[in-house]
Every structure is written in C-alpha cells, then in structure tokens.
Amino acid sequence: MPPRSVDVIVLGAGIVGVSAALALQAHGRSVAIVDRLGEAGGETSFGNAGIVQSDAFLPYLFPRKLAVIVRAALNRDPRAHVRYRALPAIAPALWGYFRASTAGGKLETAKAMAALVGAAGDEHRKLAAAAGADDLLRPTGWIEVWRTADGEDEAMSEIEELRPYGVAPRLLDKAALVALEPDVSDVARGGVYFPEPLTTPDPGSLTAKYADFSIARGGWVEKGDAMSLEPAAAGWTVAAASGRLKARDAIIALGPWSDELLRALGLKLPFFVKRGYHMHYALKGDARMSRPVLDLEKGYVVAPMARGLRLTTGAEFARPGDPPSTAHLERLEPFAREMFPLGARLDPKPWLGRRPCLPDMRPVIGRFPGKAGLWLDFGHQHLGLTLGPISGRLLAEMMTNEPTVVDPAPFRAERFA
Ligand SMILES: Cc1cc2nc3c(=O)[nH]c(=O)nc-3n(C[C@H](O)[C@H](O)[C@H](O)COP(=O)(O)OP(=O)(O)OC[C@H]3O[C@@H](n4cnc5c(N)ncnc54)[C@H](O)[C@@H]3O)c2cc1C
C-alpha cells in the first residue's frame, strides 16, 4: 500500500506530468502521479508525430493574410480543418490567437522559448539514459519536403528566420532526398533536412518508460479524478483509487483537460485546443522510411513508428469534446498516398488528440496565482513531447527555490491578466 501523504501530487500522467514528477524526484521530493486512466502516456502523449523538435524556435502562428485565412476557413487548405458548428464557441479563442500572431509576438515568443527549445533534446537524452529508454530515442532528424516553387520559397524563408537560432539544416535536391528517403515519390521536388532532432518510434511507450523510472525511484501512478482536488490543511488533497492522497504541493499537468480544473478553481485563461488525428499504415512492398517527413504544403507528417507509418494531421479547429470526424484525414490521405509508400490502413479508426494551446504559443509553467502550493505545467501546444522534460526541470527548480535553467517570467499565468 503506497503512503497516503507525499510531497507533491502531479495531476496528469502525460509526458509533461511524468517529466515534472521525475524532475522533483531528482530534487529529493516524494511524488505520486494521479491520472484518470491509471497509467501513463495514454492520451495526447501517445499519438503525436514523435519529433523531439529541438529546432522549433519559431511558434506556429495564425495566418495573417486574408487570402490564406479565407482558404482555410472554407476548408480549401488541407493544413487545417474547421468544424463549422464549433465556430461560435471557439471564435473568441481564435480571435485571441489571431491577435497574438503578429511579427512582434512571434519574436517575443521565439525569444522566450529559445532556451527551453534549445535544451529540450539534451534533457530527453539524460532522462532516456537514466530510464533505460535509449532505444526509444533515435538520432534521425526529420525532413520537410515541398511540391512546388511556392513551397520551396516558404521553406527558404523559414530557414532564414531560423538562422539566428543556430539551426543549420541541409538543403536537399531530389538526388539528396532520394539518398536519405528512397521511397518518397517524385511529387516531392526537394526538401530540407534537419539532422539534429531526436525522434521516437513510440511516444506512448517513451512516456510509460519515464513513468516506470519514476516508480523505480519510489513514486507511483494511481487512478483518480483530478477534478476532486481540494485544499487541505497545509496543502492539497485528491481522491485516488486507493483513497485520498495528500501533499503540500500539487501540479496541474492535465494537458488539454487542464482548463476544466483551472476554471473550477477560478482561473480563466484564453485556452483552446488544436485537435489532430493519426492513422497507421503498412509499408508498401519492401519500401522503407527512416525518419519523419513533413509535406510542407499539405501540412501533415508521415513518421515511421513501431506500429507502421503514422500519418499525423495538422490542426482541426473544434471544441475539445466534439465527436471525432474522419474528414481531415480523408482530405489528407490522397496527398499522402501520392507522396509516401502507404499500404493498407492498420487502425480501425483514426486516433484523436488535442494540442493544448494558449494564444501566444507558450506553455504556462509556474504558480497558480493566489493559491499557495498549487502549480501549473500545461499548454505545450505542438511541442509537448519536445518540451515535457525541460518544462519539468524548470518547474521543479521553481518549486525548490533553485536557480532556474531559463527565465520563468514569460511562462507565468499572470501574463493573461
Ligand atoms: C497529431 C499530433 C501530433 C503531434 N506531434 C508532436 C511532435 O512531433 N512533437 C512534439 O513535441 N509534440 C507533438 N504534439 C504535441 C504533444 O503531443 C502534446 O503537446 C503533449 O502530448 C501534451 O502532453 P501533456 O502531458 O500535457 O498532455 P497529455 O498527454 O494529454 O496528458 C494529460 C493527462 O491528463 C489525464 N487527465 C485528463 N483529465 C483528467 C482528470 N480529470 N483526472 C485525472 N487525469 C486526467 C489524461 O488521462 C492524460 O493522461 C502533437 C500533438 C498531436 C495531437
């Protein structure tokens, strides 16, 4: 029977919560992770594209050009998909996202995120080595390919923007692309190879392996409902499967579900989700793929995973709880089939995930305003796999009054006050 009182309760066993737990244990804190699934890595952290994108210095912005917005709004641009019935409910969040997506906002977020993003790969390497999960991180890098001259121009301007951050990708003409990925078709006219980032063939297992390491260090993962969190004498308490757990500190790391608990506790943030799907495919014949490839102009990734080739979609704009739809995947699959060696579908239905977002595309890491002992670690948008471990380190340093690896100010919840 585990002890009923610990130093810290972590709510949420995705990559963000598990990483925070490990970072606190490294500071000598006893930790219990509570998740409604009773196991780690079962939700968003299970189904992503598996790129530890330690070169993602520039935030994903809402488009600013009217023609691009109109095309996307009419579902003519496959990079996004809009569920029209959700629009009245999500319009305020999209408006906030649009307003934050200025050139100045982009630079401010890039500056704030630079140290976090830059350290993300090393933080994973350290955790994976300690957790015995090295086999789940591969030094493959990733590729983005273009189909047309417009796509090439877009890629070139992105490279220019990344240069000040020390990102040095390799330009690939058709022959160089074929040398790296022989089974990507001629539809791809060229590409850019980002060699540094690590990738994982199984993000869910990587998260579970990190959780196993937390358990080996004396922690545990228990089934329970975070919505039962209540203040207690000198701390917080939550109802878990084996009874009430108590701790001096609690961390909300519920990914896309964080907002529900925040609102129940009186904190209203401009939170929204960008939903996304995945589907696995068998490889055609004896084809192979060695690393994730982004089809830049169509906005999806095909990544070689333990289960097969995983196609992940871009953003679907819908309410978090809207029923899944096959529409976005159906729009993308024909493009993917002409570019990649996709065989038969391997999943009975598409998997649905939700990227937890704030309009400035920065996570919230730090104190819950006005509530002693309550901490926040969520909103990692497109980069939660990447940023989980380094965010956990930052939060643990704040909670233990150590010097922090980066300035935490840009990540405070109060920035939206
Ligand atoms: C299609 C797609 C592709 C992506 N590709 C990448 C990528 O290549 N690289 C990258 O870095 N990021 C990627 N991301 C983003 C990344 O997956 C997320 O940012 C990250 O997984 C978020 O992790 P998390 O721990 O915050 O949330 P989650 O993994 O969702 O964990 C939250 C946990 O909270 C639990 N929970 C929810 N409600 C309750 C409750 N009431 N009580 C108890 N527990 C509860 C859930 O069960 C869950 O385990 C992608 C996302 C998507 C959707």
The ligand as an SDF file (V2000), in Angstrom:
LIG
                    3D

 53 58  0  0  0  0  0  0  0  0999 V2000
   -1.3810   14.9090  -34.0770 C   0  0  0  0  0  0  0  0  0  0  0  0
   -0.3630   15.4650  -33.0830 C   0  0  0  0  0  0  0  0  0  0  0  0
    1.0000   15.4520  -33.3980 C   0  0  0  0  0  0  0  0  0  0  0  0
    1.9400   15.9760  -32.5080 C   0  0  0  0  0  0  0  0  0  0  0  0
    3.2810   15.8760  -32.7900 N   0  0  0  0  0  0  0  0  0  0  0  0
    4.1950   16.3110  -31.8840 C   0  0  0  0  0  0  0  0  0  0  0  0
    5.5900   16.1470  -32.1100 C   0  0  0  0  0  0  0  0  0  0  0  0
    6.0310   15.5610  -33.1070 O   0  0  0  0  0  0  0  0  0  0  0  0
    6.4620   16.6610  -31.1990 N   0  0  0  0  0  0  0  0  0  0  0  0
    6.0220   17.2800  -30.0600 C   0  0  0  0  0  0  0  0  0  0  0  0
    6.8470   17.7430  -29.2810 O   0  0  0  0  0  0  0  0  0  0  0  0
    4.7000   17.3940  -29.7810 N   0  0  0  0  0  0  0  0  0  0  0  0
    3.7850   16.9290  -30.6530 C   0  0  0  0  0  0  0  0  0  0  0  0
    2.4490   17.0500  -30.4020 N   0  0  0  0  0  0  0  0  0  0  0  0
    2.0260   17.7220  -29.1540 C   0  0  0  0  0  0  0  0  0  0  0  0
    2.1620   16.8230  -27.9430 C   0  0  0  0  0  0  0  0  0  0  0  0
    1.6710   15.5270  -28.2260 O   0  0  0  0  0  0  0  0  0  0  0  0
    1.4030   17.4190  -26.7510 C   0  0  0  0  0  0  0  0  0  0  0  0
    1.7850   18.7780  -26.5680 O   0  0  0  0  0  0  0  0  0  0  0  0
    1.7310   16.6530  -25.4760 C   0  0  0  0  0  0  0  0  0  0  0  0
    1.5000   15.2760  -25.6460 O   0  0  0  0  0  0  0  0  0  0  0  0
    0.9290   17.1730  -24.3020 C   0  0  0  0  0  0  0  0  0  0  0  0
    1.3070   16.3920  -23.1870 O   0  0  0  0  0  0  0  0  0  0  0  0
    0.5790   16.5490  -21.8140 P   0  0  0  0  0  0  0  0  0  0  0  0
    1.2550   15.6770  -20.8410 O   0  0  0  0  0  0  0  0  0  0  0  0
    0.4470   18.0000  -21.4900 O   0  0  0  0  0  0  0  0  0  0  0  0
   -0.9210   16.0380  -22.1060 O   0  0  0  0  0  0  0  0  0  0  0  0
   -1.4850   14.5300  -22.2070 P   0  0  0  0  0  0  0  0  0  0  0  0
   -0.5060   13.6110  -22.7900 O   0  0  0  0  0  0  0  0  0  0  0  0
   -2.8310   14.6160  -22.8370 O   0  0  0  0  0  0  0  0  0  0  0  0
   -1.6660   14.1280  -20.6830 O   0  0  0  0  0  0  0  0  0  0  0  0
   -2.7210   14.6420  -19.8930 C   0  0  0  0  0  0  0  0  0  0  0  0
   -3.1640   13.5400  -18.9510 C   0  0  0  0  0  0  0  0  0  0  0  0
   -4.1970   14.0510  -18.0930 O   0  0  0  0  0  0  0  0  0  0  0  0
   -5.0970   12.9950  -17.8350 C   0  0  0  0  0  0  0  0  0  0  0  0
   -6.3740   13.5620  -17.3930 N   0  0  0  0  0  0  0  0  0  0  0  0
   -7.2260   14.3280  -18.0880 C   0  0  0  0  0  0  0  0  0  0  0  0
   -8.2760   14.6730  -17.3180 N   0  0  0  0  0  0  0  0  0  0  0  0
   -8.0860   14.1030  -16.1020 C   0  0  0  0  0  0  0  0  0  0  0  0
   -8.7930   14.1070  -14.8730 C   0  0  0  0  0  0  0  0  0  0  0  0
   -9.9490   14.7630  -14.7230 N   0  0  0  0  0  0  0  0  0  0  0  0
   -8.2690   13.4270  -13.8330 N   0  0  0  0  0  0  0  0  0  0  0  0
   -7.1130   12.7620  -13.9410 C   0  0  0  0  0  0  0  0  0  0  0  0
   -6.3780   12.7270  -15.0780 N   0  0  0  0  0  0  0  0  0  0  0  0
   -6.8720   13.3900  -16.1430 C   0  0  0  0  0  0  0  0  0  0  0  0
   -5.1980   12.2650  -19.1660 C   0  0  0  0  0  0  0  0  0  0  0  0
   -5.6680   10.9310  -18.9590 O   0  0  0  0  0  0  0  0  0  0  0  0
   -3.7800   12.3340  -19.6790 C   0  0  0  0  0  0  0  0  0  0  0  0
   -3.0420   11.1700  -19.3580 O   0  0  0  0  0  0  0  0  0  0  0  0
    1.4890   16.5360  -31.2800 C   0  0  0  0  0  0  0  0  0  0  0  0
    0.1280   16.5410  -30.9570 C   0  0  0  0  0  0  0  0  0  0  0  0
   -0.7960   15.9970  -31.8450 C   0  0  0  0  0  0  0  0  0  0  0  0
   -2.2650   15.9860  -31.4710 C   0  0  0  0  0  0  0  0  0  0  0  0
  1  2  1  0
  2  3  1  0
  2 52  2  0
  3  4  2  0
  4  5  1  0
  4 50  1  0
  5  6  2  0
  6  7  1  0
  6 13  1  0
  7  8  2  0
  7  9  1  0
  9 10  1  0
 10 11  2  0
 10 12  1  0
 12 13  2  0
 13 14  1  0
 14 15  1  0
 14 50  1  0
 15 16  1  0
 16 17  1  0
 16 18  1  0
 18 19  1  0
 18 20  1  0
 20 21  1  0
 20 22  1  0
 22 23  1  0
 23 24  1  0
 24 25  2  0
 24 26  1  0
 24 27  1  0
 27 28  1  0
 28 29  2  0
 28 30  1  0
 28 31  1  0
 31 32  1  0
 32 33  1  0
 33 34  1  0
 33 48  1  0
 34 35  1  0
 35 36  1  0
 35 46  1  0
 36 37  1  0
 36 45  1  0
 37 38  2  0
 38 39  1  0
 39 40  1  0
 39 45  2  0
 40 41  1  0
 40 42  2  0
 42 43  1  0
 43 44  2  0
 44 45  1  0
 46 47  1  0
 46 48  1  0
 48 49  1  0
 50 51  2  0
 51 52  1  0
 52 53  1  0
M  END
$$$$
